[in-house]
Amino acid sequence: MTQTKNSTMSVYQQLKPEERGMIQTLNRQNVPVREIARELHRSPSTISRELHRGTVKQRDTNYLFFTNYYADAGQAIYEKNRSHCHSKGLLRPCKFFFNLLTKALKKHFRSAGVDGFVHQFQAKYPRFKCPSTPTVYRYIDRDLLDVKNSDLPKKLRRRVKGKHKHSRHNKKILGTSIEERPKSVTERTAFGNWEGDLVKGRRVASEPALLTLTERMSRFEIIIKLPDYHAQTYLDALQKVIDQYPGWFKSITFDNGSEFSKLTQIKGTKIYFAHPFSPWERGSNENTNGLIREYIPKGRSLKQFTEAQIHQVQNAINDKPRKILHCLSAKAFSKTLR
């Protein structure tokens, strides 16, 4: 009896949308990978790769991470990858750059953003090939790097500005109006003029909060943890900071919140108040408060953050290269001014 050999090679077929739907259903029922593979007449490695591809990391109402496989996500990523099946361009020539970038962006207390990192790399390693900032973002969007958009909270929260015109509501200003600030403060021509605010964890007056101060010219940041956000607590903490750094504070501009109602009692600096409901008048501080949220999510109690951890957040922000400072960090730039 002769044995015939089949010389025809089997051709691999990509998963179909309905198969991905079946994978999602069985995965939600905690069916093992091998059983899913047997049910679909696929190899376990194919199922395993698909589960990895279509698994999405999310946060629940308690800000805890959990993962789920979604057939739509797997299909979308597959289609996107297929549309980019061409030369990966600068991935190999810029391997050294991408390795360093990935490590920098994966740090918990990271100070690097993509644009700042590109400029720092070019200055530090002029002999190595370096991609442009748009190229890096394009590679991240195409899923070509071990960096995801979720590693770039600043990018995710950025939105295109509409044509909405700022308007003010009639409300009494707590003290000296921002309109009385000297021209040098408005134009950022001298060091020592600050913007201040209160960053809350949970919105309960007895909960800890953060006193934040942003220097207008250098964007240098000071962050102080407060035991609560009563007006007297803020007043005492701010006075302590001013006394600790004499000569640093020529003026500080706050919004019109009730927690700042006692700041007219401050000694050693001039206090100004922005117009009610006008956060754009303290834009540098508002922007930096957004950076703080990359490390301390909104709604999270500040009780679980030590003063040492808050100081780490402050250092990470002050070490962050800023395009507006010619890609210097606020810490480095402020040293040139004092």
C-alpha positions in Angstrom: 0.0 0.0 0.0 1.5 3.3 -1.0 1.2 6.4 1.1 0.4 9.6 -0.8 1.8 12.9 0.4 -0.2 16.0 0.1 2.1 18.7 -1.2 -0.4 21.4 -1.2 0.4 24.0 1.6 -2.5 25.2 3.7 -3.1 28.9 3.3 -3.7 30.9 6.5 -6.9 32.8 6.6 -7.4 35.9 8.8 -10.1 35.8 11.4 -13.5 37.0 10.2 -15.7 39.5 12.2 -18.1 36.8 13.2 -15.3 34.7 14.6 -14.1 37.7 16.6 -17.7 38.0 17.9 -17.6 34.4 19.0 -14.2 34.9 20.7 -15.7 37.8 22.7 -18.7 35.7 23.8 -16.6 32.7 24.8 -14.0 34.8 26.5 -16.6 36.6 28.6 -17.7 33.1 29.7 -14.1 32.3 30.8 -13.7 29.6 28.3 -10.0 28.6 28.0 -8.0 29.6 24.9 -7.6 26.0 23.7 -11.3 25.3 23.9 -12.1 28.5 21.9 -9.5 27.4 19.3 -11.1 24.0 19.1 -14.6 25.5 18.7 -13.4 27.8 15.8 -11.0 25.3 14.3 -8.2 27.7 14.8 -4.8 27.3 16.5 -4.5 28.4 20.1 -1.7 30.8 19.1 -4.1 32.6 16.7 -6.7 33.0 19.5 -4.1 34.1 22.0 -2.8 36.8 19.6 -6.3 38.0 18.9 -7.1 38.3 22.6 -4.0 40.3 23.1 -4.8 42.5 20.1 -8.4 43.3 21.0 -8.0 43.6 24.8 -8.7 47.2 26.0 -7.5 48.6 29.3 -10.2 50.7 31.1 -10.9 52.3 34.4 -14.0 51.7 36.6 -15.8 54.2 38.7 -13.2 53.7 41.5 -10.4 54.6 38.9 -9.1 51.0 39.1 -7.9 49.4 35.9 -9.6 46.3 34.3 -9.3 44.7 30.9 -11.9 43.3 28.4 -11.6 41.8 24.9 -13.8 43.6 22.4 -14.4 42.1 18.9 -14.8 45.6 17.4 -11.4 46.7 18.9 -9.7 43.6 17.5 -11.2 44.1 14.0 -10.4 47.8 14.0 -6.7 47.2 15.0 -6.4 44.4 12.4 -7.8 46.7 9.6 -5.5 49.6 10.7 -2.5 47.3 10.7 -3.4 45.9 7.3 -3.6 49.5 5.9 -0.1 50.1 7.1 1.6 47.0 5.7 4.5 48.8 4.2 8.0 49.8 5.1 8.3 50.9 8.7 10.5 53.7 7.7 12.5 55.1 10.6 11.9 52.3 13.1 15.2 50.6 12.5 17.4 53.7 11.7 16.0 55.4 14.8 16.0 52.3 17.1 18.2 54.0 19.8 15.8 57.0 19.9 12.6 54.9 20.2 14.1 52.8 22.9 15.0 55.9 25.0 11.6 57.5 24.2 9.7 54.4 25.4 11.5 54.3 28.7 11.0 58.0 29.3 7.2 57.9 28.6 6.7 54.7 30.6 8.1 56.2 33.8 5.5 56.8 36.5 6.8 60.3 37.4 7.8 61.1 33.8 8.8 64.6 32.9 9.2 64.0 29.2 6.7 64.8 26.5 7.2 63.8 22.9 8.1 67.2 21.6 10.5 68.0 24.4 12.1 64.6 24.2 12.8 65.0 20.5 14.5 68.4 21.1 16.5 67.0 24.0 17.6 64.0 22.1 18.8 66.1 19.1 20.8 68.3 21.5 22.3 65.4 23.4 22.9 62.9 20.6 23.5 65.0 17.4 25.2 62.0 15.6 22.1 59.7 16.0 19.2 59.8 13.6 16.1 61.3 15.1 12.5 61.5 13.8 10.3 64.6 13.9 7.6 65.0 16.5 4.7 64.5 14.0 6.4 61.3 12.8 6.5 60.0 16.4 2.8 60.7 17.0 2.0 59.1 13.6 3.9 55.9 14.6 2.1 55.9 18.0 -1.3 56.2 16.2 -0.4 53.4 13.8 0.5 51.1 16.8 4.1 50.7 15.5 5.7 51.5 18.9 5.5 50.1 22.4 3.9 53.3 23.4 0.2 53.9 23.3 -2.0 57.1 23.3 -2.9 56.1 26.9 0.8 56.8 27.8 0.2 60.4 26.6 -2.5 61.8 28.8 -1.7 65.3 27.7 -2.5 64.3 24.1 -5.7 62.6 25.1 -7.1 65.6 27.0 -6.1 68.2 24.3 -9.1 69.4 22.4 -9.5 71.8 19.5 -10.6 75.2 20.6 -13.9 76.4 19.3 -15.0 79.9 18.5 -16.5 80.4 21.9 -15.9 83.9 23.2 -15.0 84.3 26.8 -17.7 86.0 28.8 -17.7 87.2 32.4 -20.5 87.0 35.0 -21.2 89.9 37.3 -19.7 89.0 40.7 -17.9 91.0 43.3 -14.1 90.6 43.2 -12.5 89.6 46.5 -9.7 92.2 46.5 -7.5 94.1 44.1 -8.5 93.3 40.5 -6.3 91.8 37.9 -6.9 95.0 35.9 -4.6 96.8 38.3 -1.6 94.6 37.7 1.5 96.4 36.3 2.3 95.9 32.6 5.5 93.9 33.6 3.3 91.3 35.2 1.0 91.0 32.2 3.8 90.8 29.7 5.9 88.3 31.8 9.0 90.5 31.6 10.3 89.8 35.2 10.6 86.8 37.5 8.6 86.7 40.6 5.0 87.1 39.5 2.9 84.0 40.2 -0.5 82.5 39.6 -2.1 80.4 42.4 -4.9 77.9 42.9 -6.2 75.0 44.9 -6.3 71.5 43.5 -8.8 69.3 45.2 -8.9 65.5 45.5 -12.4 64.7 46.7 -14.6 67.7 47.0 -15.0 67.6 50.8 -13.7 70.5 52.8 -12.1 68.2 55.4 -10.2 66.3 52.7 -6.5 67.2 51.8 -5.9 69.5 48.9 -2.9 71.0 47.0 -1.7 74.6 47.1 -0.3 75.2 43.6 1.8 78.2 42.5 3.1 78.8 39.0 5.7 81.5 38.2 4.4 83.3 35.1 7.7 83.8 33.3 9.5 80.5 33.9 6.4 78.3 34.6 8.3 77.0 37.7 5.9 75.2 40.0 5.5 74.9 43.7 3.1 72.3 45.1 2.2 72.1 48.8 -0.1 69.5 50.4 -2.7 70.9 52.7 -4.6 69.0 55.4 -7.9 70.5 54.2 -9.0 73.4 52.0 -10.5 75.9 54.4 -9.6 79.5 53.8 -7.5 79.8 57.0 -5.4 76.7 56.1 -4.6 78.1 52.7 -3.7 81.5 54.1 -1.3 80.0 56.7 0.4 77.7 54.1 0.8 80.5 51.6 2.3 82.9 54.1 4.8 80.2 55.2 5.9 79.7 51.6 6.4 83.4 51.0 8.3 83.8 54.3 10.5 80.8 53.3 11.5 82.3 49.9 11.8 86.1 50.5 12.1 88.1 47.3 10.6 85.4 45.2 7.1 86.7 45.3 6.4 90.1 43.8 2.7 89.3 43.1 0.3 86.3 43.0 -2.9 86.2 41.0 -5.8 84.0 42.2 -9.3 83.3 41.1 -12.4 84.5 43.0 -13.0 81.2 45.0 -14.2 81.4 48.6 -11.1 79.5 49.7 -9.0 82.6 48.8 -11.2 85.0 50.8 -8.6 85.7 53.4 -5.6 86.3 51.1 -5.9 90.0 51.5 -4.2 89.5 54.9 -1.0 88.1 53.2 2.2 90.0 53.9 5.3 90.2 51.7 3.6 90.2 48.3 0.8 91.8 46.3 -2.3 89.7 45.8 -4.5 90.2 42.7 -7.8 88.5 41.8 -9.0 87.4 38.4 -12.4 88.2 37.2 -15.1 85.7 38.3 -15.4 82.7 36.0 -12.3 83.6 34.0 -9.8 80.8 34.4 -8.0 81.8 31.2 -6.7 84.9 33.1 -4.5 82.4 35.0 -3.8 80.2 32.1 -0.3 79.0 33.1 -1.5 77.8 36.5 -4.6 76.1 34.9 -2.4 74.3 32.4 0.0 73.1 35.1 -2.9 71.9 37.2 -3.8 69.7 34.2 -0.3 68.3 34.2 -0.7 67.4 37.9 -3.8 65.3 36.9 -1.5 63.1 34.9 -0.1 61.8 38.2 -3.1 62.4 40.5 -6.4 61.6 38.8 -9.4 63.8 39.5 -11.6 62.5 42.3 -8.9 60.5 43.9 -8.4 61.2 47.6 -5.1 62.9 48.4 -4.9 61.1 51.7 -3.1 58.2 49.9 -0.4 60.5 48.5 2.6 61.3 50.8 4.4 64.6 50.8 7.4 62.8 49.3 5.2 61.7 46.4 3.8 65.2 45.9 7.3 66.5 45.8 8.1 63.9 43.1 5.2 65.2 41.0 6.5 68.8 41.5 10.0 67.7 40.3 8.6 65.8 37.3 6.7 69.0 36.2 9.7 71.3 36.8 12.0 68.9 34.9 9.6 68.7 31.9 11.0 70.4 28.7 8.7 73.2 27.6 8.5 74.3 24.0 7.6 77.8 25.1 10.9 77.9 27.1 12.9 76.9 24.0 12.7 73.3 25.2 14.4 74.1 28.5 12.7 72.8 31.7 11.1 75.3 34.1 13.8 74.4 36.6 16.7 75.2 34.2 15.0 78.3 32.8 14.3 79.8 36.2 17.9 79.5 37.2 18.8 81.8 34.3 16.5 84.5 35.7 17.3 84.6 39.4 
